[in-house]
């Protein structure tokens, strides 16, 4: 029985149409050029090839390129004001508050990023807690340990959690543990996705 809702943050609580994720990726690629000392186009290609082997760009850079100053990475990739394109979302806030479940955020970003986004959406009070990448010792989704760490902390079984994310392999990482996962695909990018999928957050009520 579902007792707890675990939400991804970016491109899940707000629309990808705002373009925030593209800006984050652009800053990641710029950071990669500084580490690899190679042209941007080459760095984009290398990152695209290596990223599927890791949960995050940071994890890859730490494992293969000796990056140790993760706080510098966070500061560069998630600067203050990154949330400026967003607006308060009273419809989302009402929907979340009407869901009679405990609600949490699980993000591969640092907590300061999550707090900025939630504050801009005016949805901070909708969630009982945020589990960020530092909480998971810099090894986040789709690693099984990331999901299990959350469940253990909440003292809730994986089977009692519904997890919602916009990245298929992150959802699959959760369902591989026996949990219930939903892909949110607001722009219908993953038309061949073979499992449960929604196009807007409000549709999740059909899976509760």
RAGI-V968830 format. One line per field, one symbol per residue. ss: DSSP state (h for helix, s for strand, l for the rest). phi: phi as a letter, one per 30 degrees, with the letter a starting at -180 (. if undefined). psi: psi as a letter, one per 40 degrees, with the letter a starting at -180 (. if undefined). A space follows every 10 residues. Layout:
ss = ???
phi = ???
psi = ???
This chain:
ss = lllsssslll lllllhhhlh hhhhhhhhhh hhhhhhlllh hhhhhhhhhh hlllllhhhh hhhhhllllh hhhhhhhlll lllllllllh hhhhhhhhll lsssssllll hhhhhhhhhh hllhhhllss slllllllll lllhhhhhhh hhhhlllhhh sssssllhhh hhhhhlllls ssssllllll llllllssll hhhhhhhl
phi = .dbbcccdcd icdbddddid dddddddedd ddddddhbde dddddddddc eddbdbdded dddcbidbdd dddddddbdd jdcdddbebd ddddeddddd bdbbcbbdcd dddedddddd dibeddcdab ccddechibc ecdedddddd ddddhbdedc cccbbccedd ddeddddjdc bbdcbdchdc dcddcebbcb ddddddcc
psi = hhehhhhich edeiieeded dddddddddd dddddefiid dddddddddd deeididddd dddeeehdgd dddddddgii ededeiiigd dddddddehf ihhihhieii dddddddddd efedeeieih hadddffega iehddddddd dddefiidee hhhhiehddd ddddddeeih ihhhgdefdg deheahiiei ddeddee.
